Amino acid sequence: MTHSTLLHVEGLVKRFGGLVATDHAHLQVLAGEIHALIGPNGAGKTTLIHLMSGVLAPNAGRIHFDGIDITHMTLPARVSHGLARSYQITSIFKRLSVLDNIALAVQAHAGHSFDFWRAARRDTERYALAAEVVERVGLAAQIQRLAGALSHGEQRQLEVGLALATRPKLLLLDEPMAGMGPDESERMVSLLQSLRGETTMLLVEHDMNAVFRLADRISTLVYGKVIACGTPDDIRAHPEVRAAYLGDDAEEAL
């Protein structure tokens, strides 16, 4: 089966004064795949995610998504075209319930402002859609619980739900396992595995066991450049990747 390119990053450069965070970075994400972006701390991974999602503007290069040049498109416009992101630090409404969090995301995706909060409660159709998303991310038992009372892992699950509520074609996941214990990480891996085939994912993650379990292809970023891209087996065996980042982790993740 041939997969078309959904996201194409070409020659992307981002400078912060004299610091080059991304150095003519190239990346292709194929429709339907889980693509992992790995690399040492300071390699430019989060900067690259910021550029793709629209948080930052590049100094040079182009970003094409689903056949459209989105290089200078705003973040909300990118979301409306089907590119959604979950954050490295949770970004939820902690004083609202799990269901209300998702309902707000559903309604925001429909193009309304956040003045509609009371109207949203009366919108049974959108709440029904929100309840489906809550169940999809494994939080049905917590549906009426305040988001701030959830565990860290459950908050990350909710964050994935907020992104899914926008019905993304591509989901950008910035360290979804960050700060999790083994059980929470396992639940997140199971959730992301369950989404395979429903949405394309680009995953930034330091947990190499999770990366090797989830990814169809892996790109390695070092000093702002993508030095290798291939299957998990390709990346395990790649000498530059092992020297720059994996080391003994490649054997431990086998």
C-alpha positions as CSV (number, residue, x, y, z in Angstrom):
1,M,0.0,0.0,0.0
2,T,1.4,3.4,-1.0
3,H,0.9,6.3,1.4
4,S,0.9,9.9,0.3
5,T,2.9,12.6,2.0
6,L,0.6,14.5,4.4
7,L,3.2,16.8,5.9
8,H,6.3,18.0,4.1
9,V,8.9,20.2,5.9
10,E,11.5,21.5,3.5
11,G,14.7,23.5,4.5
12,L,13.2,24.9,7.7
13,V,15.4,27.4,9.5
14,K,14.7,29.0,12.8
15,R,17.2,31.4,14.5
16,F,17.1,33.0,17.9
17,G,19.8,35.6,17.6
18,G,23.0,33.8,17.0
19,L,21.5,30.4,17.9
20,V,20.3,28.2,15.0
21,A,17.6,26.0,16.5
22,T,16.6,24.3,13.2
23,D,19.1,24.2,10.4
24,H,17.5,23.5,7.1
25,A,15.5,20.7,8.5
26,H,13.7,18.3,6.2
27,L,10.9,16.0,7.2
28,Q,8.1,14.0,5.6
29,V,5.2,12.4,7.4
30,L,3.1,9.9,5.4
31,A,-0.7,9.8,5.7
32,G,-1.7,7.1,8.2
33,E,1.6,6.5,9.9
34,I,2.9,7.1,13.4
35,H,6.1,9.0,12.9
36,A,8.5,9.6,15.8
37,L,10.9,12.5,16.0
38,I,13.8,11.8,18.4
39,G,17.1,13.4,19.4
40,P,19.1,14.7,22.3
41,N,18.0,17.6,24.5
42,G,18.6,20.9,22.7
43,A,18.4,19.3,19.2
44,G,15.5,21.5,18.2
45,K,12.6,19.1,18.4
46,T,10.2,21.3,20.3
47,T,11.2,24.3,18.1
48,L,10.4,22.2,15.0
49,I,7.0,21.3,16.5
50,H,6.4,25.0,17.2
51,L,7.1,25.8,13.6
52,M,4.9,23.1,12.2
53,S,2.0,24.0,14.5
54,G,2.3,27.8,13.9
55,V,3.5,28.9,17.3
56,L,6.7,30.2,15.7
57,A,7.4,31.6,12.2
58,P,10.5,30.2,10.4
59,N,13.3,32.4,9.1
60,A,13.5,30.2,5.9
61,G,12.0,27.1,4.4
62,R,8.5,25.9,3.6
63,I,5.8,23.7,5.3
64,H,3.2,21.9,3.2
65,F,0.3,20.1,4.8
66,D,-2.2,18.1,2.9
67,G,-1.1,19.7,-0.3
68,I,-1.4,23.3,1.0
69,D,1.5,25.7,1.8
70,I,0.9,26.5,5.5
71,T,4.2,28.2,6.2
72,H,2.7,31.6,7.1
73,M,-0.7,30.3,8.2
74,T,-1.9,31.1,11.7
75,L,-2.2,28.4,14.4
76,P,-6.1,28.5,14.4
77,A,-6.1,28.2,10.6
78,R,-3.8,25.2,10.7
79,V,-6.2,23.6,13.3
80,S,-9.1,24.2,10.9
81,H,-7.2,22.5,8.1
82,G,-6.7,19.4,10.4
83,L,-3.4,19.9,12.2
84,A,-3.7,19.6,16.0
85,R,-1.2,19.6,18.8
86,S,-1.0,18.3,22.4
87,Y,1.5,20.2,24.5
88,Q,4.5,19.1,26.5
89,I,2.9,20.7,29.6
90,T,-0.8,20.0,30.0
91,S,-3.1,22.8,28.8
92,I,-6.5,22.0,30.2
93,F,-9.2,23.9,32.1
94,K,-8.6,22.4,35.5
95,R,-11.8,23.9,37.1
96,L,-14.1,22.3,34.5
97,S,-15.1,18.7,34.3
98,V,-13.6,16.3,31.8
99,L,-16.7,16.4,29.7
100,D,-16.9,20.2,29.7
101,N,-13.2,20.4,28.6
102,I,-13.9,18.2,25.6
103,A,-17.2,20.0,24.8
104,L,-15.5,23.3,24.7
105,A,-12.9,21.9,22.3
106,V,-15.7,20.4,20.1
107,Q,-17.5,23.7,20.0
108,A,-14.4,25.8,19.4
109,H,-13.7,23.6,16.4
110,A,-17.1,24.4,15.1
111,G,-16.0,28.0,14.9
112,H,-17.6,29.6,17.9
113,S,-16.0,32.0,20.4
114,F,-15.7,31.1,24.1
115,D,-18.7,33.3,25.0
116,F,-20.9,30.4,24.3
117,W,-20.2,28.5,27.6
118,R,-23.8,28.4,28.8
119,A,-25.1,27.6,25.4
120,A,-22.7,24.7,25.1
121,R,-24.3,23.1,28.1
122,R,-27.6,23.1,26.2
123,D,-26.0,21.7,23.1
124,T,-26.8,18.0,23.5
125,E,-25.4,17.1,20.1
126,R,-21.9,18.5,20.9
127,Y,-22.0,17.0,24.3
128,A,-22.8,13.7,22.8
129,L,-19.8,14.0,20.5
130,A,-17.7,15.1,23.5
131,A,-18.8,12.0,25.5
132,E,-17.6,9.8,22.6
133,V,-14.2,11.5,22.7
134,V,-14.0,11.0,26.5
135,E,-14.7,7.3,26.1
136,R,-12.3,7.1,23.2
137,V,-9.4,8.3,25.4
138,G,-10.3,6.0,28.3
139,L,-11.8,8.6,30.7
140,A,-15.4,7.5,30.8
141,A,-15.2,6.7,34.5
142,Q,-13.9,10.2,35.1
143,I,-16.3,12.1,32.8
144,Q,-17.8,14.4,35.5
145,R,-14.7,14.8,37.5
146,L,-12.9,18.1,37.6
147,A,-9.9,18.0,35.3
148,G,-7.6,19.4,38.0
149,A,-8.4,16.4,40.2
150,L,-7.2,13.9,37.6
151,S,-3.8,12.2,37.9
152,H,-1.0,13.5,35.7
153,G,-1.4,10.6,33.3
154,E,-5.2,11.1,33.1
155,Q,-4.6,14.8,32.4
156,R,-2.4,13.8,29.4
157,Q,-5.1,11.5,28.2
158,L,-7.5,14.4,28.4
159,E,-5.1,16.6,26.5
160,V,-5.1,14.0,23.7
161,G,-8.9,14.1,23.8
162,L,-8.8,17.9,23.4
163,A,-6.8,17.5,20.2
164,L,-8.9,14.6,18.9
165,A,-12.0,16.8,19.4
166,T,-10.8,19.0,16.5
167,R,-10.9,15.9,14.3
168,P,-7.3,16.2,13.1
169,K,-5.8,14.7,10.1
170,L,-2.4,15.0,11.8
171,L,-1.8,15.0,15.6
172,L,1.4,16.5,16.9
173,L,2.3,14.9,20.2
174,D,5.1,16.7,22.2
175,E,6.4,14.2,24.8
176,P,3.0,12.6,25.8
177,M,4.8,10.3,28.3
178,A,6.7,13.1,30.1
179,G,6.5,12.8,33.9
180,M,4.6,9.5,33.8
181,G,5.2,6.4,35.8
182,P,5.3,2.9,34.1
183,D,1.6,2.2,34.4
184,E,0.6,5.6,33.1
185,S,3.0,5.3,30.2
186,E,1.6,1.9,29.3
187,R,-1.9,3.4,29.2
188,M,-0.8,6.2,27.0
189,V,1.0,3.8,24.6
190,S,-2.1,1.6,24.4
191,L,-4.2,4.7,23.7
192,L,-1.9,5.9,20.9
193,Q,-1.8,2.4,19.5
194,S,-5.6,2.3,19.4
195,L,-5.6,5.5,17.4
196,R,-3.4,4.0,14.6
197,G,-5.3,4.2,11.3
198,E,-7.7,6.8,12.6
199,T,-5.3,9.8,12.5
200,T,-1.7,10.3,11.4
201,M,0.6,11.1,14.3
202,L,4.0,12.9,14.7
203,L,5.4,12.0,18.1
204,V,8.2,13.7,20.0
205,E,9.3,11.4,22.8
206,H,12.3,10.5,24.9
207,D,10.9,7.1,26.0
208,M,12.6,4.9,23.5
209,N,10.8,1.8,24.4
210,A,7.5,3.6,23.6
211,V,9.0,5.0,20.4
212,F,10.1,1.6,19.1
213,R,6.7,0.1,20.0
214,L,4.7,2.8,18.4
215,A,6.6,4.3,15.4
216,D,6.3,3.1,11.8
217,R,9.2,5.5,10.9
218,I,11.6,7.5,13.0
219,S,13.5,10.7,12.2
220,T,16.5,11.7,14.3
221,L,17.2,15.4,14.8
222,V,20.7,16.5,15.9
223,Y,21.8,20.2,16.1
224,G,18.7,21.2,14.2
225,K,19.3,18.8,11.3
226,V,17.5,15.5,10.5
227,I,20.4,13.1,10.2
228,A,18.5,9.9,9.6
229,C,15.0,8.7,8.8
230,G,13.8,5.1,8.5
231,T,12.0,2.2,10.2
232,P,12.8,1.4,13.9
233,D,15.2,-1.4,12.7
234,D,17.0,1.1,10.4
235,I,17.3,3.6,13.3
236,R,18.5,1.0,15.8
237,A,21.3,0.1,13.5
238,H,22.2,3.6,12.2
239,P,25.8,4.4,13.4
240,E,25.3,8.2,13.5
241,V,22.1,7.9,15.5
242,R,23.6,5.5,17.9
243,A,26.6,7.7,18.4
244,A,24.6,11.0,18.7
245,Y,21.7,9.8,20.8
246,L,20.7,6.1,21.3
247,G,23.8,4.5,22.6
248,D,22.9,1.5,24.8
249,D,19.2,2.5,24.6
250,A,19.0,0.9,21.2
251,E,19.8,-2.5,22.7
252,E,17.5,-2.0,25.7
253,A,14.6,-1.2,23.5
254,L,14.9,-4.3,21.4
